[in-house]
């Protein structure tokens, strides 16, 4: 089973490498003795994330999540990085491909499948829904000091 490589840590950051997207199939998520999901890896804990979670997942041609799911409080953003497939939310089915982004509210019944001919690779980011306000859009501070490499 593939392992996440730590490439840097500090008081204000965590940095890891998951490897090539084409090798995501080498990860296996163990959810219990009978539930193993090939091609899925969570990364929030590895980087020390405190406000959300993220995962990479790859679906081989003809594969799908195999179940619908919702969340209690987490909204999700799905970023499609390679391939083609279909996404389903509340019974609405639509195509996704490299460059597609899907947002699903906590109550949305969701699932994804690869009906293409190459691996479908996605990045899923989940976070507490209904918490981002207009003041958050201006949260960044540009500092007046040079960047030194």
Buried (B, 14 or more C-beta within 10 A) or exposed (E): EEEBEEEEEEEEEBEBEBBEBEEBBBBEBEEEEEEEBBBBBBBBEBBEBEEBBBBBBBBEBEBBBEEEEEBEEBBBBBBBBBBBBBBBBEEEEEEBEBEBEBEBBBEBEBBBBBBBEEBBBBBBBBBEBEEEEEEEEEEEEEEEEEEEE
